[in-house]
Amino acid sequence: MDAQSIVLVDGAFTEVLPVDDRGLMYGDGVFRTLRVVAGRPRWWDEQLATLADDCAHIGLVCPDLAQWQADLERIAQCLTDGVLKLVVTRGSGPRGYLPPDLAQPRRIMRYDAMASHMTLPPPDGITVRLCSLRLAQQPRLAGIKHLNRLENVLARAEWTSPYIHEGLLLDQTGQVISGVMSNLFIWRRSRLLTPRLDQCGVAGVARARLMRLAAAQGMEVAETCLSLQEVLDADEVMLTNSVMGLRRVAALDAKTWPQALISPRLAALLDA
């Protein structure tokens, strides 16, 4: 077992999946990604609750907490700092899109130790570019972190420069939705705003956590439609995900934000 990368499939140490797994064949499944710090997965309960919600939205039976906990305990002695990915597929099935009547969901846990190629974006400000790819609208899947992530793959392929840390995604109507790998927040006129995700996009655990904690601190927090111009006119722009936490945007193409305003406070709140 390589401590740099560990994979469990239904609790067994293996990197092999059946070729008839519906997650592989059709992207029929969901996943969530966690940061592991000093051997402990961050926001474990919140991540599992969100994973279960995603499963319910597409009619999957999510493995229960005891199964995930048992998997985690099997690899606990190997965990340091890294990334943990939890995947649920609909399991094996016959050819064709029709889900089997008695599907047996398959759970996958993958841990990757933090390596040089997995360095986190700088905390003092990241550089973002506008992607040409536009997200398709599909309300049935909006917010869910399903396995069909080809849009994100194609968007991420738009740049190779190590000086660009993230891409900004718009939908077909021109509304700003998210980063390629993150959720977007802006600070404008003492309000914390984030795009609505009722038509497309992924509702991240860090996003939900920040919205809840900021509101508890008395901040005005709202989900709303955001145009690109509204983002460019923001007092501060920030991106969040469960691996990097919160990072402020220092530059979006030619637009720059030279100073941090609310982001240090929000980052500390998110990580507390």
Phi, psi and chi 1 to 4 in degrees:
 res  aa     phi    psi   chi1   chi2   chi3   chi4
   1 MET       -  121.4  179.4  174.4   58.5      -
   2 ASP   -85.2  116.0 -179.7    5.7      -      -
   3 ALA   -66.8  -16.0      -      -      -      -
   4 GLN   -72.7  -28.9  -68.2  -61.9  110.4      -
   5 SER  -148.4  122.9 -178.9      -      -      -
   6 ILE  -129.6  134.4  -55.5  169.4      -      -
   7 VAL  -129.1  131.5 -178.4      -      -      -
   8 LEU  -116.7  132.3  -67.2  176.5      -      -
   9 VAL  -119.1  114.5  178.1      -      -      -
  10 ASP    51.0   40.4  -71.7  -25.8      -      -
  11 GLY    85.9   -3.6      -      -      -      -
  12 ALA  -106.0  141.5      -      -      -      -
  13 PHE   -73.4  108.5  -70.2  103.9      -      -
  14 THR  -165.2  153.8 -179.6      -      -      -
  15 GLU  -114.2   19.3  -64.0 -174.0   -1.5      -
  16 VAL  -107.2  131.8  176.5      -      -      -
  17 LEU  -117.6  143.4  -83.6 -179.0      -      -
  18 PRO   -61.2  143.3  -21.2   32.1      -      -
  19 VAL   -67.9  -14.9  -65.4      -      -      -
  20 ASP   -95.9   13.8   61.8   -4.8      -      -
  21 ASP   -67.1  131.2 -176.2   89.7      -      -
  22 ARG   -72.6  -21.3  -68.8 -177.7   60.7   86.7
  23 GLY   -66.1  -38.8      -      -      -      -
  24 LEU   -74.8  -42.5  174.4   64.3      -      -
  25 MET   -74.0  -40.3  -67.8  -69.3  101.7      -
  26 TYR  -131.3    3.6  -52.3  114.3      -      -
  27 GLY    68.0   27.5      -      -      -      -
  28 ASP   -86.1   82.9 -169.9   -1.5      -      -
  29 GLY   173.0 -177.5      -      -      -      -
  30 VAL  -137.9  165.7  -64.2      -      -      -
  31 PHE  -154.6  164.0   72.5  101.7      -      -
  32 ARG  -142.1  149.8  -71.6  -74.6  162.4  174.1
  33 THR  -121.5  133.0  -53.4      -      -      -
  34 LEU  -121.5  148.9  -60.4   70.0      -      -
  35 ARG   -87.8  136.2  174.5   83.1 -177.7  -83.9
  36 VAL  -108.1  123.7  178.9      -      -      -
  37 VAL  -122.1  120.3 -180.0      -      -      -
  38 ALA    51.5   40.2      -      -      -      -
  39 GLY    85.0    0.9      -      -      -      -
  40 ARG  -119.8  126.0  -60.9 -174.8   65.2  179.6
  41 PRO   -69.0  131.7  -15.8   29.7      -      -
  42 ARG   -77.2  139.0  -72.2 -158.3  -50.6  177.5
  43 TRP    57.5   41.3  -45.8  -26.7      -      -
  44 TRP   -55.4  -51.1  174.3 -110.1      -      -
  45 ASP   -64.9  -40.6  -68.4  -21.0      -      -
  46 GLU   -65.4  -39.4  -66.8  169.0   71.9      -
  47 GLN   -65.2  -42.6  -66.7  -80.1    5.1      -
  48 LEU   -67.6  -37.1  -71.9  178.8      -      -
  49 ALA   -64.8  -40.5      -      -      -      -
  50 THR   -69.4  -39.2  -54.5      -      -      -
  51 LEU   -59.4  -43.0 -175.1   69.9      -      -
  52 ALA   -63.4  -39.0      -      -      -      -
  53 ASP   -63.7  -43.0  -73.0  -16.7      -      -
  54 ASP   -61.9  -42.6  -75.1   -5.4      -      -
  55 CYS   -58.3  -45.8  -76.6      -      -      -
  56 ALA   -61.2  -36.0      -      -      -      -
  57 HIS   -65.6  -27.1  -86.7   93.5      -      -
  58 ILE  -112.8   17.2   63.9  168.9      -      -
  59 GLY    73.9   31.0      -      -      -      -
  60 LEU  -101.1  144.6  -84.9  179.8      -      -
  61 VAL   -86.4  115.1  176.5      -      -      -
  62 CYS   -80.8  135.6 -172.7      -      -      -
  63 PRO   -53.1  145.2  -25.1   34.7      -      -
  64 ASP   -80.2  170.2   60.8   34.5      -      -
  65 LEU   -57.6  -39.0  175.1   61.7      -      -
  66 ALA   -61.7  -37.7      -      -      -      -
  67 GLN   -67.5  -45.0  -69.8  175.6  -60.0      -
  68 TRP   -64.0  -38.9  -70.9  118.8      -      -
  69 GLN   -65.5  -39.5 -167.9   64.3   44.5      -
  70 ALA   -64.6  -41.0      -      -      -      -
  71 ASP   -61.3  -44.0  -71.0  -13.4      -      -
  72 LEU   -62.7  -40.6 -176.9   63.4      -      -
  73 GLU   -66.1  -29.1  -70.0  172.9    0.9      -
  74 ARG   -66.0  -30.8  -66.9 -156.7   71.9 -176.1
  75 ILE  -110.9    3.0   65.8  172.9      -      -
  76 ALA   -54.9  -38.8      -      -      -      -
  77 GLN   -68.8  -15.1   63.5 -179.3   -2.4      -
  78 CYS   -97.5   -7.2  -60.3      -      -      -
  79 LEU   -80.2  135.1  -57.5 -176.7      -      -
  80 THR  -127.2 -111.6   53.6      -      -      -
  81 ASP  -108.6  130.3  -68.7  -23.7      -      -
  82 GLY   178.8 -153.5      -      -      -      -
  83 VAL  -130.7  134.4  176.7      -      -      -
  84 LEU  -117.1  129.7 -169.2   68.0      -      -
  85 LYS  -117.9  129.6 -173.3  171.8 -176.8  176.6
  86 LEU  -112.3  124.6  -50.7  178.7      -      -
  87 VAL  -126.1  138.3 -176.9      -      -      -
  88 VAL  -125.3  122.7 -177.8      -      -      -
  89 THR  -109.4  167.8   78.9      -      -      -
  90 ARG   -76.6    1.1 -153.5  176.1  -62.4  -88.3
  91 GLY    84.3 -166.3      -      -      -      -
  92 SER   -77.2  152.7  -64.1      -      -      -
  93 GLY  -165.7  169.3      -      -      -      -
  94 PRO   -71.3  167.4   26.9  -34.2      -      -
  95 ARG   -63.0  144.7 -176.1 -176.3  178.5  -78.3
  96 GLY   114.2  156.6      -      -      -      -
  97 TYR   -73.2  -26.8  -68.7  139.4      -      -
  98 LEU   -60.9  119.9 -179.6   65.3      -      -
  99 PRO   -64.2  143.3  -19.4   32.2      -      -
 100 PRO   -64.7  148.4   21.8  -31.1      -      -
 101 ASP   -61.9  -40.7  -69.5  -25.5      -      -
 102 LEU  -113.5   61.9  -59.9  175.6      -      -
 103 ALA   -66.3  141.3      -      -      -      -
 104 GLN  -112.9   95.8  -64.2  -66.4  -39.7      -
 105 PRO   -55.3  146.3  -25.0   35.6      -      -
 106 ARG  -113.1  131.9  179.2  169.2  -75.4  118.3
 107 ARG  -108.8  140.1   72.9 -177.0 -172.2  -79.7
 108 ILE  -130.0  132.6  -57.7  165.9      -      -
 109 MET  -123.0  124.2  176.3  178.5  -74.3      -
 110 ARG  -126.4  129.8  172.5  173.2  173.2  164.8
 111 TYR  -117.1  132.8  168.3   73.0      -      -
 112 ASP  -125.4  122.6  -71.3  -75.5      -      -
 113 ALA   -66.2  147.5      -      -      -      -
 114 MET   -64.9  120.2 -164.4   66.2   71.7      -
 115 ALA  -118.5  176.8      -      -      -      -
 116 SER   -60.1  -34.6   58.6      -      -      -
 117 HIS   -79.4   -2.3   69.0  -78.7      -      -
 118 MET  -110.7   25.9  -64.3  169.7   59.2      -
 119 THR   -61.3  142.7   53.7      -      -      -
 120 LEU   -80.2  154.4  -62.3  176.6      -      -
 121 PRO   -59.7  151.1  -21.0   31.9      -      -
 122 PRO   -62.8  140.6   21.2  -31.7      -      -
 123 PRO   -74.6  -15.7   26.3  -33.9      -      -
 124 ASP   -91.4    9.5   56.3  -16.0      -      -
 125 GLY   133.7  132.3      -      -      -      -
 126 ILE  -115.7  159.6   64.1  176.0      -      -
 127 THR  -104.0  131.3  -60.8      -      -      -
 128 VAL  -126.4  146.2  179.2      -      -      -
 129 ARG  -118.9  155.2   74.0 -175.6  -60.6  -84.0
 130 LEU   -83.7  126.2 -179.4   64.2      -      -
 131 CYS   -83.3  148.3  -68.9      -      -      -
 132 SER   -80.4  -27.6   61.8      -      -      -
 133 LEU   -63.4  139.9 -178.4  137.7      -      -
 134 ARG  -115.4  132.1  -63.5  -67.3 -178.5  -98.1
 135 LEU   -70.8  136.4  -65.6  172.1      -      -
 136 ALA   -78.3  149.1      -      -      -      -
 137 GLN   -90.7  131.3  -66.6 -174.1  -19.8      -
 138 GLN  -151.7   90.3  175.6   46.3  -94.0      -
 139 PRO   -55.8  -31.9  -24.6   33.9      -      -
 140 ARG   -61.5  -30.5  176.8   72.7 -178.0  -85.9
 141 LEU  -107.8   -0.7  -62.5  175.8      -      -
 142 ALA   -60.9  132.7      -      -      -      -
 143 GLY    89.6  -22.4      -      -      -      -
 144 ILE   -82.6  139.7  -59.5  169.2      -      -
 145 LYS   -94.5   75.7 -160.3  165.1 -170.0  178.4
 146 HIS   -85.6  171.4   52.5   77.0      -      -
 147 LEU   -79.8   -6.1  -67.5  174.9      -      -
 148 ASN   -84.5   85.9  -67.2  -87.6      -      -
 149 ARG  -114.9   28.2  -59.9  -99.5   62.1   92.1
 150 LEU   -65.4  -33.5 -171.7   55.3      -      -
 151 GLU   -59.1  -43.7  -72.5  177.9  -41.8      -
 152 ASN   -67.1  -38.1  -56.5   72.4      -      -
 153 VAL   -61.2  -46.6  170.3      -      -      -
 154 LEU   -67.5  -37.4  -65.6  176.8      -      -
 155 ALA   -65.9  -42.9      -      -      -      -
 156 ARG   -65.8  -26.3 -179.3   59.3 -173.9   87.6
 157 ALA   -74.3   -5.3      -      -      -      -
 158 GLU   -74.1  -16.7  -69.3 -175.5   20.4      -
 159 TRP  -140.8  150.7   79.1   91.5      -      -
 160 THR  -125.9   -7.7   56.6      -      -      -
 161 SER   -64.4  130.8  169.4      -      -      -
 162 PRO   -70.6  -10.1   26.5  -34.4      -      -
 163 TYR   -87.8   -8.3  -57.8  105.8      -      -
 164 ILE  -103.2  123.3  -62.7  175.6      -      -
 165 HIS   -98.7  -20.1  -54.5  102.8      -      -
 166 GLU  -162.1  160.5  177.5   58.7  -58.3      -
 167 GLY  -118.3  148.8      -      -      -      -
 168 LEU  -101.3  133.5 -170.9   67.0      -      -
 169 LEU  -111.9  133.9  -69.6  171.7      -      -
 170 LEU  -109.3  161.7  -79.9   58.0      -      -
 171 ASP   -95.6 -173.4   67.4    9.7      -      -
 172 GLN   -65.7  -21.1  -61.3  -72.9  -25.4      -
 173 THR   -91.6   -3.6   70.5      -      -      -
 174 GLY    93.0    3.4      -      -      -      -
 175 GLN   -79.7  141.9  -65.1  -63.7  -53.7      -
 176 VAL   -73.9  134.7  176.8      -      -      -
 177 ILE  -114.0  -50.8  -60.4  -59.9      -      -
 178 SER  -173.8 -179.1   66.8      -      -      -
 179 GLY   -83.6  171.0      -      -      -      -
 180 VAL   -63.1  -37.4  175.1      -      -      -
 181 MET  -123.7   18.0  -58.0  161.6  -78.6      -
 182 SER  -155.5  167.5   58.0      -      -      -
 183 ASN  -101.3  152.1  -73.2  119.7      -      -
 184 LEU  -105.2  138.8  174.8   81.0      -      -
 185 PHE  -130.7  145.5  -74.1   89.2      -      -
 186 ILE  -126.0  151.1   69.1  169.6      -      -
 187 TRP  -111.2  116.1 -177.8 -109.7      -      -
 188 ARG  -143.6  121.9 -171.9  178.6 -173.7 -168.2
 189 ARG    53.7   45.0  -61.2  172.9 -175.9  170.5
 190 SER    64.1   26.9  -60.5      -      -      -
 191 ARG  -124.0  140.7  -59.1  174.6   68.6 -150.0
 192 LEU   -99.4  116.2 -174.4   63.6      -      -
 193 LEU  -119.3  144.5  -54.3  175.7      -      -
 194 THR  -140.8  146.2 -170.1      -      -      -
 195 PRO   -62.2  144.9  -25.3   35.8      -      -
 196 ARG   -67.0  143.4  -68.6  177.4   57.6  176.7
 197 LEU  -123.0   41.6  -59.7  178.2      -      -
 198 ASP   -91.8   -4.7   56.3  -16.4      -      -
 199 GLN  -117.3  -30.4  -61.7  -62.3  -48.8      -
 200 CYS  -167.3  177.2   58.0      -      -      -
 201 GLY    95.3  168.7      -      -      -      -
 202 VAL  -113.6  129.3  173.5      -      -      -
 203 ALA   -88.7  100.2      -      -      -      -
 204 GLY   -76.0  156.4      -      -      -      -
 205 VAL   -65.6  -39.9  168.6      -      -      -
 206 ALA   -62.0  -38.1      -      -      -      -
 207 ARG   -60.2  -51.8  174.0 -177.8 -177.6  -91.4
 208 ALA   -62.4  -39.8      -      -      -      -
 209 ARG   -64.3  -45.1 -179.6 -179.8  175.1   85.9
 210 LEU   -65.4  -42.0 -177.9   59.8      -      -
 211 MET   -60.0  -43.2  -68.5  172.8   65.4      -
 212 ARG   -66.8  -46.2 -177.5 -179.9   72.3 -109.4
 213 LEU   -70.6  -37.8  -65.8  173.8      -      -
 214 ALA   -66.0  -41.7      -      -      -      -
 215 ALA   -63.4  -37.3      -      -      -      -
 216 ALA   -65.8  -22.6      -      -      -      -
 217 GLN   -87.9    4.7  -67.9  -71.0  -48.3      -
 218 GLY    89.6    6.0      -      -      -      -
 219 MET   -77.5  149.6  -61.6 -177.9 -164.2      -
 220 GLU   -83.0  117.8 -175.3  177.4   -7.8      -
 221 VAL  -121.9  133.8 -178.0      -      -      -
 222 ALA  -146.3  141.7      -      -      -      -
 223 GLU   -91.5  128.8  -63.5  175.8   89.5      -
 224 THR  -153.7  166.2 -174.4      -      -      -
 225 CYS   -76.3  132.9  -65.5      -      -      -
 226 LEU  -126.3  126.4  -72.2  176.0      -      -
 227 SER   -84.6  164.5   68.1      -      -      -
 228 LEU   -61.9  -37.8  178.3   58.6      -      -
 229 GLN   -64.7  -36.4 -168.9   59.2   53.2      -
 230 GLU   -65.8  -35.4  -74.0  173.5  -51.4      -
 231 VAL   -66.7  -44.3  173.2      -      -      -
 232 LEU   -64.7  -29.3  -66.0  173.4      -      -
 233 ASP   -87.6    0.1  -69.3  -19.5      -      -
 234 ALA   -67.2  153.0      -      -      -      -
 235 ASP   -71.3  -32.9  -60.2  -41.5      -      -
 236 GLU  -155.4  146.3 -170.6  165.8   19.0      -
 237 VAL  -123.1  136.6  177.7      -      -      -
 238 MET  -137.4  153.5  -64.6  151.7  -75.1      -
 239 LEU  -126.0  145.3  -64.1  171.0      -      -
 240 THR  -133.6  146.2   63.3      -      -      -
 241 ASN  -156.0  173.4   67.5   31.7      -      -
 242 SER   -73.5  -17.4  -66.1      -      -      -
 243 VAL   -87.9  -49.8  174.9      -      -      -
 244 MET   -91.5  -12.6   70.7  179.2 -179.1      -
 245 GLY    78.3 -124.9      -      -      -      -
 246 LEU  -117.9  134.4 -178.0  145.2      -      -
 247 ARG  -130.5  134.9  -66.6  -69.6 -171.6  -89.1
 248 ARG   -81.8  149.5   80.9  173.5 -172.7   90.9
 249 VAL   -89.9  121.9  174.7      -      -      -
 250 ALA   -89.3  -29.2      -      -      -      -
 251 ALA  -151.6  137.7      -      -      -      -
 252 LEU  -125.1  102.0  171.0   55.5      -      -
 253 ASP    52.1 -119.4  -70.2  -24.5      -      -
 254 ALA   -84.6  -12.2      -      -      -      -
 255 LYS   -84.4  136.1  171.1   67.4  177.1 -174.7
 256 THR  -126.9  150.8   60.6      -      -      -
 257 TRP  -125.6   97.2  -69.0  -91.7      -      -
 258 PRO   -73.8  -20.7   24.6  -33.0      -      -
 259 GLN  -125.5  145.3  -66.8 -177.2  -31.7      -
 260 ALA   -79.9  140.1      -      -      -      -
 261 LEU  -116.3  -79.4  -60.5  174.5      -      -
 262 ILE   -96.4  -14.9 -167.6   68.0      -      -
 263 SER   -60.1  -40.0   56.8      -      -      -
 264 PRO   -59.8  -40.3  -25.1   36.4      -      -
 265 ARG   -66.5  -42.7  179.8 -178.3  173.4 -170.5
 266 LEU   -67.9  -38.4  -66.9  176.0      -      -
 267 ALA   -63.5  -43.0      -      -      -      -
 268 ALA   -65.2  -38.7      -      -      -      -
 269 LEU   -64.4  -44.6 -171.0   64.7      -      -
 270 LEU   -63.3  -39.5 -178.5   62.0      -      -
 271 ASP   -87.9   -7.6  -69.9  -22.7      -      -
 272 ALA   -62.9      -      -      -      -      -
